[in-house]
Each structure stands twice: as structure tokens, then as C-alpha cells.
Amino acid sequence: MNISSWTRVFLVILAFCSFIVLADCDSDIGFGRGYRYSHGGNYFGTYPSFSPDGKKIVFASVRYGLGDICTVYEDGTGFQRLTKTDAYEGEPEYSPDGSNIVFISERDSPSNGEIYIMKSDGSEQKRLTFTRKYNFNPTFSPNGYRIAFVRILDEHDADIFIMDANGSNQKRLTYDRNPKGRPQFSFDGSGIRYSIFNRETEIWEVHEINTDGSNEKLLIGQSKNEYEPSYSGDGKQIVYVYQDIADYSIEIFTMNAEGNGKRQITNTKGSKEYPRFSPNKKRIVFFSPEASGRGKGQIMIMNSDGSELKIVANNY
């Protein structure tokens, strides 16, 4: 395999490290992420993000085992463990009103990722999907009534789905064979934006589709080096990561929603993952994995211009 091929594989795995849709990963389809982590693989469920009031950060941690949902105040105090199972759990996100948290769990089967919801204090945990498939990347609509997510249908097919916040009315929105992830609702809730890796061009793209499955369109054609885009709450800006092939560092950038105005925010070398804006866009939270740490690392926040970078917590 030549250098460019290795780079492509690395980008695919890193940008969509939370699922296993690539042909090279066929042998893993029957096993969930907890199984792979317990057998020497990485943990990929950390996904830090702010609460709607910007005071707390929810993330997943392996300090207790295969993964649990935890919260901490932005100043690093008040750490709290919300889930306490022996199974893999991760990818949490607050509801828009802060009353609930959605996440994925393998507590029902080590091969299936199911979507769960709970109160923000960890109580009333409830399973929403019963598919015996792998569901991941759940995210709330702006009004909190619906949840978009990705479902792996086979080793080559992962598509965008939508459902009511109680798990009813599940509907498949996309039908092509390209890997997808990180869905987000548009500011008004009428559409869903998501990342997609175009197999033909080998380029990361951001697409949008209406919540009824109509009018799918390309929003931004990025590059092999740009991925993990996340929109600000008002939909006007995007934060994402960029891999420098020369030194293999991964830095955080921002840009306008139209794809212009790109600006580098970090210059610390090393790796960064899952950047998200705070509700007021003044801060960015992200995960900084340790080298050879199997997905272990630090939850970090900074101002949106890259200043006042600090560690909030670790995930182990």
C-alpha cells in the first residue's frame, strides 16, 4: 500500500471511527465497539459537547470500563458519572432544553449499538431503538421532538435515519452506498446536514436532506484532509479538523457555512477530535487523544479564537 492509500484509510477510519462500514472492516461487523476495545482496539465514543446553557460538558469516559456517560462543569469541577453498566456506551448529546441526554449503548448486545435517552441527571434511562443493527451519532432537532442518527445496514451501507424523540416513527432518509456520519439538524429543523465520504472522488462532503427525505443536495465539498464538521447552533459557522499530511498533525479550523473564511484555530500539533461550538459560539470543546492511548485523552475547551486553551477533564 502506498503513502496516499495509507492516508486515505487513516482519514476514513478517523473521521468515521465510530462505525465499521468500510470493506476493509468486514470481519468486525459482528462485534460491537466494546468488544473491539476490550480486545486491544481504540475507544471512539468520547464526543464532548456543551449543555444548552454552556455550563456543563457531557462526554463518555472509559475510566470505569468499556464506556460510561459523564458530565463535568466547564471549569473542571463537579464530575458526575451518569451510566453505570459494564457495556460500551458513548456519543452523548444534550437535548435543546437540557433536560435529557441521548447516547448509544451496547448493554443489550455486544454486537448492536442501540440509542438510549435519559434525564440529564442519569435517571429514567430508556431504550429507543430495537433494530439489532448498529445505530450511532444520535442528535436532537432544535425543538427536541425528533432525533436523527446513522444506522449500519451492512458492511458497506450506513444511512441517515430520523425518528421521534420517544423512538417511534423511524424513517430512512438516504439510500446511497457512501459512508455517512455526524448528522445535525439545520437551524430551523427542516433539514439534516451530515458528513459523507464520496467513494468516487475520495473527498469528504457535507450534504443536506429534508426531514421527509426529499431534496438531498451538496452543501460543501471539502477535501481528503478536512473532516468532522460541526455547525454552530445558528448554522452560520462550521468547526472542523484538518490533517496536515506533512507532519501528521490534526488541527482545528473554523469557516463560514458557505465554505469560505477558513481560519486555523489551533497550532499545537498532535491530534484533535470531535470539535463542537458552545451555544453562544464563544468557546469550542474538543477531545485530544493521547498517542497510543487507545482512545484515551483529555477533554479540552478554548475560546473560539484558540486562546485560553485548557484541560477540563480526561476520559480515563
C-alpha positions in Angstrom: 0.0 0.0 0.0 1.5 3.4 -0.9 1.5 6.5 1.2 -1.6 8.1 -0.3 -3.5 4.9 0.2 -2.5 4.7 3.9 -3.5 8.4 4.2 -6.9 7.6 2.8 -7.5 4.7 5.1 -6.4 6.7 8.1 -8.8 9.6 7.2 -11.7 7.2 6.7 -11.1 5.4 10.0 -10.5 8.6 12.0 -13.3 10.7 10.6 -15.8 7.8 11.0 -14.0 5.9 13.6 -17.3 5.3 15.4 -18.6 2.8 12.9 -17.4 -0.1 10.6 -18.9 0.3 7.1 -15.7 0.1 5.1 -14.9 -3.1 3.1 -11.6 -3.5 5.0 -13.5 -3.9 8.2 -15.9 -6.7 7.2 -14.6 -9.0 9.9 -15.7 -6.6 12.6 -19.3 -6.3 11.6 -20.4 -9.0 14.0 -18.8 -7.3 17.0 -19.5 -4.0 18.7 -17.1 -1.3 19.8 -16.9 -2.6 23.3 -15.7 -5.9 22.1 -13.0 -4.3 19.9 -11.9 -2.0 22.8 -11.6 -4.9 25.2 -9.5 -6.8 22.6 -7.0 -4.0 22.2 -8.7 -1.5 19.9 -9.5 2.2 20.5 -12.4 3.7 22.3 -14.3 6.1 20.0 -17.3 7.3 22.0 -15.9 10.3 23.9 -17.8 13.0 21.8 -17.7 16.0 24.2 -20.4 18.7 23.8 -21.8 21.6 25.8 -25.1 21.8 27.7 -27.6 24.3 26.3 -26.6 26.9 28.9 -22.9 26.3 28.2 -22.1 25.5 31.8 -21.6 21.7 31.6 -19.9 19.3 29.2 -21.2 15.8 28.6 -18.8 13.2 27.3 -18.1 9.5 27.6 -15.3 8.0 29.6 -13.5 4.7 29.9 -12.3 5.3 33.5 -14.8 2.7 34.7 -14.6 0.1 32.0 -15.9 0.0 28.4 -17.5 3.4 28.5 -19.9 5.5 30.5 -21.7 8.8 30.1 -20.3 11.5 32.3 -20.7 15.3 32.9 -18.4 18.0 34.2 -18.6 21.7 34.6 -16.6 23.7 32.2 -14.1 24.7 34.9 -13.4 21.0 35.6 -15.4 20.7 38.8 -18.5 18.6 39.5 -17.5 15.4 37.7 -20.5 13.0 37.6 -20.9 9.5 36.2 -24.4 9.0 34.8 -24.4 5.5 33.4 -23.1 2.5 35.3 -23.2 -0.6 33.1 -20.5 -3.0 32.1 -21.2 -2.3 28.4 -19.8 0.1 25.9 -21.6 3.5 25.9 -20.8 6.8 24.3 -21.7 9.6 21.9 -23.8 11.6 24.3 -25.7 14.9 23.5 -28.0 17.1 25.5 -31.5 17.9 24.3 -32.1 21.6 23.4 -33.7 22.3 26.8 -31.0 20.4 28.7 -33.5 18.0 30.4 -32.4 14.9 28.5 -29.3 13.2 27.1 -29.3 10.9 24.1 -26.5 8.3 23.7 -25.6 4.9 22.3 -25.2 1.7 24.4 -24.3 -1.9 23.8 -25.9 -3.1 27.1 -28.5 -5.2 25.2 -26.0 -6.9 22.9 -22.2 -6.6 22.4 -22.8 -6.6 18.6 -25.6 -3.9 18.4 -25.5 -0.2 19.2 -28.9 0.9 20.3 -30.0 4.5 21.0 -31.0 5.4 24.6 -32.3 8.5 26.2 -32.1 9.5 29.9 -32.7 12.5 32.1 -29.7 14.8 32.4 -29.1 13.5 36.0 -28.8 9.9 34.7 -32.3 8.8 35.8 -35.1 7.2 33.7 -32.8 5.5 31.1 -34.9 4.3 28.2 -34.1 2.3 25.1 -35.4 3.9 21.8 -34.2 1.6 19.1 -34.8 -2.2 18.8 -33.2 -3.0 15.5 -30.4 -5.5 16.1 -28.3 -3.2 13.9 -25.7 -0.7 14.8 -27.1 2.8 15.4 -24.9 5.7 16.3 -24.4 9.5 16.2 -27.8 10.5 17.6 -28.6 14.2 17.6 -31.7 16.2 18.7 -33.8 18.5 16.5 -33.8 22.2 17.6 -37.2 21.7 19.3 -36.2 18.4 20.9 -39.1 16.5 19.3 -37.0 14.4 16.9 -33.7 12.6 16.7 -31.5 12.0 13.7 -29.0 9.2 13.7 -27.0 6.8 11.5 -27.8 3.1 11.1 -25.4 0.5 9.7 -27.4 -1.8 7.4 -24.5 -3.9 6.2 -20.7 -3.7 5.9 -21.0 -1.2 3.0 -24.1 0.7 3.9 -24.7 3.3 6.7 -27.6 5.7 6.2 -29.3 8.7 7.8 -32.4 7.9 9.8 -34.9 10.1 11.7 -37.4 9.2 14.5 -39.5 10.9 17.1 -37.7 11.5 20.4 -39.6 8.6 22.0 -38.3 6.2 19.4 -41.4 6.0 17.2 -41.9 6.8 13.5 -38.4 5.7 12.4 -37.7 6.6 8.8 -34.7 6.1 6.5 -33.7 9.2 4.6 -30.7 8.2 2.4 -30.1 5.3 0.2 -26.7 5.6 -1.4 -23.6 3.4 -0.6 -21.3 6.1 0.7 -20.2 6.2 4.4 -22.0 8.8 6.4 -21.9 10.3 9.9 -22.3 13.2 12.3 -25.9 14.3 11.3 -27.1 17.7 12.5 -30.4 19.4 12.0 -30.5 22.7 10.2 -31.2 25.8 12.3 -34.9 25.7 11.6 -35.2 22.0 11.9 -36.4 21.4 8.3 -33.3 19.7 7.1 -30.5 17.4 8.3 -26.9 18.1 7.4 -24.4 15.2 7.5 -20.9 14.2 6.5 -20.4 11.8 3.6 -17.3 10.3 2.1 -17.7 10.2 -1.7 -16.1 6.9 -2.7 -15.6 8.1 -6.3 -13.8 11.3 -5.6 -12.4 10.3 -2.3 -13.5 13.7 -0.9 -15.3 14.5 2.3 -18.6 16.4 1.7 -21.4 17.9 3.7 -24.8 17.2 2.3 -28.3 18.3 3.5 -31.6 16.5 3.1 -35.1 17.5 4.1 -36.5 15.6 7.0 -39.0 14.0 4.7 -36.2 12.5 2.6 -36.5 14.9 -0.3 -34.2 17.4 -1.9 -30.8 15.9 -1.0 -28.0 18.4 -2.0 -24.4 19.1 -1.6 -23.5 22.0 0.7 -19.8 21.8 0.9 -17.2 19.7 -0.9 -14.3 19.6 1.4 -11.1 17.6 0.9 -9.3 14.4 1.9 -7.8 16.4 4.7 -10.9 18.1 6.2 -13.5 16.2 8.2 -15.7 16.0 11.3 -17.5 19.3 10.5 -20.0 20.6 13.1 -22.3 23.6 12.7 -22.8 26.3 15.2 -26.3 26.5 16.7 -27.3 29.3 14.4 -26.0 27.4 11.4 -23.6 30.2 10.3 -20.3 28.7 11.2 -18.6 25.3 11.0 -15.8 24.0 13.2 -13.8 21.0 11.8 -10.5 19.3 11.9 -7.7 19.4 9.2 -4.9 16.9 8.9 -1.5 18.1 7.8 -0.1 15.3 5.7 3.4 16.7 6.1 3.7 16.3 9.8 0.5 14.2 10.5 -0.8 16.8 13.0 -4.5 17.4 13.2 -5.6 21.0 13.9 -9.0 22.7 14.4 -10.3 25.2 11.9 -13.5 27.2 11.5 -15.2 28.6 8.4 -18.4 30.2 7.3 -21.3 27.9 6.5 -20.8 28.7 2.8 -17.3 27.2 2.9 -15.3 30.5 2.9 -13.5 32.4 5.6 -11.3 29.4 6.7 -9.3 30.1 9.8 -6.9 27.9 11.8 -7.7 27.9 15.5 -5.1 25.5 17.0 -1.4 25.1 16.3 -0.4 22.6 18.9 0.5 19.5 16.8 -0.8 16.2 17.8 -4.4 15.0 17.2 -7.8 16.6 17.9 -11.3 15.1 17.5 -15.0 16.0 17.7 -14.9 19.8 18.0 -18.1 21.5 18.9 -19.1 25.1 19.5 -20.7 26.3 22.7 -24.3 27.6 22.3 -23.0 31.2 22.1 -20.1 30.3 19.7 -17.6 31.9 22.1 -15.9 28.6 23.0 -15.0 25.3 21.4 -14.8 21.9 23.2 -12.9 19.0 21.7 -11.1 15.8 22.5 -7.3 15.4 22.4 -6.4 11.8 22.4 -3.1 10.7 23.7 -0.6 9.0 21.4 -1.0 5.2 21.6 -3.7 5.7 24.2 -6.3 3.5 22.6 -8.7 6.5 22.5 -7.8 7.8 26.0 -7.1 11.5 26.3 -8.2 14.9 27.5 -11.4 16.9 27.2 -10.3 20.5 26.3 -12.0 23.8 25.8 -10.8 27.1 24.4 -12.1 30.4 23.1 -13.3 30.3 19.5 -10.2 32.2 18.5 -8.0 29.5 20.0 -7.0 31.4 23.2 -7.2 30.2 26.8 -6.8 26.6 25.9 -7.2 24.3 28.9 -7.9 20.8 30.0 -11.3 20.2 31.6 -11.1 16.5 32.3 -9.8 13.3 31.0 -11.8 10.3 29.8 -9.9 7.6 31.8 
